[in-house]
Amino acid sequence: MWSCITDFFTYETTKSVVVKSWTIGIINRVVQLLIISYFIGWVFLYEKAYQERDTAIESSVMTKVKGFGEHHNKTMDVADYVTPTQGASVFCIITKLITTENQVQGKCPESETKFKCEHNDNCTKLMTRPGSNGLLTGQCVEFNSTLKTCQIKGWCPAEIDDVLIKPMMEVENFTIFIKNSIRFPRFNFTKGNFLPTINSSYIKKCNFDFEKNTYCPIFKVGDVVRLAHQNFTALAEKGGVIGIKIAWVCDLDKSVEECKPAYSFTRLDAMSEKNSVSPGYNFRFAKYFKAENGTEYRTLLKAYAIRFDVMVNGDAGKFNMIPTLINMVAAFTSVGVGAVLCDIILLNFLKGADQYKAKKFEEVSDAHIERTGSYISSMYRTRDHSQLSIRPEDKFSNDSGAFSIGQYG
């Protein structure tokens, strides 16, 4: 018990041991060089750790689509095929419409074959399931001369959505105009994707590409689909979701003109593309009318569309003394890792490790200090009487206390 208490009340101090070894010396300097190179090259120059960062970007996106196409023998303009119409950052361009006209409230046979029946009992069993086009009544009625299906209550006639419709291929040549304004609140820095080099005459003739028109805010739908590595024909047939990403990576220590947007494109519903159960992107909406006698009726439209999501992200940096000092302290502290590694190699793997341990670790107690002090005092008293009594091996020096072990070969 007493030994545990005495072991607890101890103090450790460093002891300087100079090891003259080519092996351990080279390892020490190489490790230090690697650590310094990492902090200078990666942390400070590449990652710019001396900067304060702001990733909480504030963004506003406005969009416009232009183009004309033909569908169902009708000429379609932007009011017909773009939804929503407000020019938001998420919008759809409809490529194909399946239309069910003159639907009124009433009862009619279900149009899907999974609801086919022979008698009412077949339909009664299905009433716990939701119908595709309305509420099941439990009655089995004629759909046509060869088929009976369960009756529904809802908008009639029921939609038939498996008809073959050719998509509006002119969409490929439509253009999308994107106006983006951003702000980094920490630095109160604002910018837009209309660079000073962009003027009205340039806007009228430019289309975005990665070679000559990198900052043109007008995008051709076919180019966007191609840059997202997608096939336009397949996308127009089944629909899909395309992401237009605008990245603002700005070094505010440089000129404001150097802060420019970078555009990239990707398919966001890639898993839907591979799924045979519900591939693509589609949705339904209706247009409602009222007859002269007051009867309400509607036209139901199932739309296959390419949905565009304009996503903005940003990262701005500016010099600040606090992160600079923090990373400099981390760099200087990390240099000490070389000493730890060298100690491990020195004390465990090199020849003469026991000798190194004996020189590096030494235990000193109060009793040992008292005995040593008495011996030194007596030695100096003897020296006062006669210097011939001093043995050569008992000489002491006033050096720094550093041990030097080994020699260079």
N, C-alpha and C positions, 0 to 999 in steps of 0.2 A: 504493500500500500504506500509506504513511504517513498519507494523508488518511483512509483507512478507520479507522486506529487512533485518530486524533484525533477523528473523528466519534463513535466508540464511547464515548470517555471525555468525555462531556458531561453536563450537568445542566439539567433544565428546571424552571422555577418559574412560578407563575401571575402574571399581570399584570392588574391591575384596570383595566378600560376601561368608563366609564359612557357608555352610548349613550342620548342623549335623543331618542327616536323614539317617536311615538304607536303606530305599527304594531307594532314589536318589543316595546314595553312592554306593550301589550294582549295580544299573543300569549303573552308570558311569564307574566303574571298569570292568564290563562284556563287555560293548561296546568297551572299550579300549583294553581289552584282545582279543576280536574277530578281531579287526582291526590289531593288532600286529601279531596275528596268521596268518591272511590272507597274510600279506606282507612277513612274514618269510617262511610260508609253501608253498603258491601258487606262489607269485611273485618271490621270490629269489631262493627257492629250486627247484620248479617244472618248472616254466617258465624261470629260470636262467636270470632274468632281469639285473644281474650284467655283462652280456656279450654283446659284440658288435656282431651283426648278419650279415650274408651274405647269401642271397637267390638267388643271380644272378649267378647260377652255369653254368659253361661252360662244355659241354659234347660232347663226340664223341662215336658213336655206330657202331660197325661192326658185321654183322651176317653171319652165314653159315648154310645151311640146308643139311642134309644127309639122304639118304634112297632111296629104289627102290620100285616101285609099278607097277601094271598092269592095263591098261585102253585101251579099244578098241582093245583088243588082242595084245597090244604092251607093252613092258617093258619100263617104264618111269623112267628117272633119273632126277637129280636136274636141268639140263639144259632144260628139257621139262616142268617141273611143277612149277618152281620158277620164279617170275617176280616182280620187275626188278632184273636183275642178278648181280647187283653191290654190293650186301650185305649191303644195307642201313638199317636204323632203321625202315622203313616201307616196308614190302614185302608181297607177296601173295604166298600161296601154293595152286595150282589148284587141285581141287578134282574131277571135272567133266567137260568134253568138249563136246559141240554139234558142229559138223563139217559140213560145207557146202562147197563141193569141186568144183573146175573147174568153178568158176564164171568168166564171161567175161562181158564187157560193151555191153549193148543192151537193147531191150525191151522185157518184159515178164509180165505175170499176177501176181498181188499181191497175196501173200500166206495167208494173214489173212482174216478170214471170215467176218470181219466188213466192208470189201471192196467188198462184193458180190454185184452183179448187175444183171439187166435184159436187160437194154439197155444203150446207151451212156449217156442219160440225167442223169441217176443215178450217173455216174462218174463225169460228168461236175459239178454237185453240190458239189462234194467232193474235187474239185481241190484247193479250198481255204485252205483246211486242209493239214498238212504235211503227206506224205505217210510213212508207216513203213519201207519200204525197198528201196524207190526211189521216183522220181518225177512222179506224176500222169499225164497221157497224155490225159485223158478224154475219152478214148476208153474202151468199155466193151468187154472182150475177154474170151475165154474158159480157165478155170484152169484145169478142167478134164471133163470127159464125163457127169458129173452130176452137175457141178458148174461153174458159170461164176463170174469172179472178174475183178476189174478195172485194166487197164494196167499201168505199171510203166516203167520209163526209168532209168536205173542204172545198178548195178551188177546183172546179171542173171545166173542161176535161183535164185529166191528170197529165203531167208532163211526160214526154217520151224523149229521153236525152241521149239515146244511142244512135241517132241519125248521123250520117256522114256529112260534114260541112267543111268546105275548103277554107282555110284561114286566110286572113287579109295579108298577103305577102308584101304589100307596099310599106308595111311597118318598118321593114328593114332600112328604108331610106328616110324615115322620119328623123328629125333632129330634136335633141333635148338641150335646152338652155338652162345653165345652173348659175345662180348668183349666190355667192357665199360670203358672209361677213363674220369675222371672228374677233374675240377679245380675250387677252390674258389678264385677268383681274389683278393678280399680284403685282404686275408691272404696269397696269393700266395701258396696255399696248393693244391697238386695234389695227386690223388690216382686212383687205378684201381680195377676192380672186381676180379682180380687175386690175392688172398691173399697169404701171404708167405707160408701157409700150402699146397697150390695147386702146384703140380708138374706134370710132364708128365705121370707118371704111374697112378696117381689119376684121371687125365682127361680121360684116356682111359676107365675107368670102372665106372665113376660116372654118375648119373642122378639126377637132382634136386629133393629134397623133403623137407618137413618142419621138419623132425625129425633128420635124420643123415647127409644129404647133403645140408644144408641150403645155402651154398655159392658156390655150384657147378654151373658153367656157362653153363651147357648143360641141355637142357629142352626137355623132350619128349612131342610131340604134344598132345597126348592123356591126359597126366597129366596136361598140361596147360589148355586144354578145361575143364577137370574135376574140376580143382581148380577155374576156372571161373564160376563154377556151370552151365555148359552147357552140352547138349547131343551131343556127337560127330556125331552120325548117322544123326541127323537132321541138324547139322551144315554142314556136308559134302554134304548133299543133296541140300540145298538152299544157302549155303555160309553165311558168317558173318564176323564181325570185333572184334578181341580179343585184349585187351590191356595188355601188359606186363610192369608193372610199377617198376622202380628201384628208391628207395628212399635212399638218403644219408643224414642222420641226425647225425652230427658229433659235439662232444664236444672237441674242440681243446685244452682245458685245461688238458685233459687226454692224455694218450699215443696215438700215431698215429695208433697203431694196433687196438685201440678201434673203429676207424672209418670204419664201414663195411656197405655194401649195404643190403637193405631189399627188397625182391621181393614180388609183389602181382599181382593178375590177375583179369581181369574183362571183361565183354562183353560191348563194346562201343556202339553198335547199338541195344541196348535193345528195343528201340521203333520200330525199323524195324522188330524185331522178332514178335511183336504183330500186325503188320500191314499186312492185307491180300492183299492189293493192290500191294505192291512191297516188299515182304519179302526177307531177305537174302542179299547177295552181289554177283554181277556178272558183267562182262565187256566183251567187244569184241575186238579182234585184228585179223589181217590178215597176211598171208604169201604170198608174191607176186612172180610170176614166169613169164617167157617169152618163148613162143613156138618158134620152129625153123623158122616159117614164120614171126616172129616179133609180134605176137598177145600176149598181156599181159593178164594173168589170175591170179586168186588168190584162196586161201583156207581161208574161213572165219571161225573163231572159236569163239563161245560163251563160256566163261569160268565161271564156278562157283568156288569160291575160299574162303579160310579162309585167311583174311588179318590180319597180326600181326603188331601192332603199339607198338614199344618199346619207352616208355616215361620215361625220367629221371628228377627227381626233387631233390633239396637238400636244407639243412639249416644247416649252420655251425655257431658256436658261440665260442667266446674267450673273456676272461676277459678284461674289459676296465674300467678305473676309471670314465669316464664321465657318462655312463648309471648307474653305481653304485651310484654315488652321486645324480643323478636326482631322482632315485627311493628311496633312503634313505630320501631325502627331502620330497618326496611325502608321504612316510610312516609317518614321524613325523608330517607333516601337517594334514594328515588324522586322526590322533589321536584326533585332535580338534573337529572332528565330534561328538565325545561322549559328549563334552561340549554343543554343539548346541542342541543335542537331550535331554540332561538333562534340559537345559533351557526351552525347549518347554514343557516338562512334569511338571517342577517345576512351571512355570508361568501360566499354563492352567488347569492342572488336579489334582494336589495335594491339600490337604486341607490346607488352609492358603495361597493360591496363591496371594491374595491381599497384604498380609503382605510382601511376597517375592518381589512383584513388587515395593512396597514402598521403600524397602531397596536397591533394585538393580538400580532403575532409580530415579535420583534426578536432579532437574534443579537448577542451580546456576547462578545468574546474577551479574553484577558489583555493582548494588545498594545493593543487599543482602550482598555482600562481604564487602562493606563499612560500612553497619550497624553492621555487625558482628565484623569487626575490631574495630569500635568505642566502642562497648560493651566490647570487650576483653580489650581494653586499659583502659577504666574506671574501669573495674574490677581489673586490676593489680594495678592501682593507689590506689584504695580503700584498696587492700591487703597490700600496703606499709604502710598505716596508721594503719590498724588493721586487722589481719587475722580472727578475729571473725565475720567480716562482710561478709565473703564468705559463700554462701549457699552451702550445700553438692551437690545439683543437678547441680551447676554451675562449678563443677570441670572439668578440661580438662587434658588429658594425651598426651604423645608424642608417641603413638603407631603407627603401620604401616598404619592405616586407614582401616583395614579389619574389617568387621562386622561378628559376629558369631550369627547365627540364630538357635534356636531350640536346643534340647538336645536329646541324645540317650536314648531310653526307656530301 
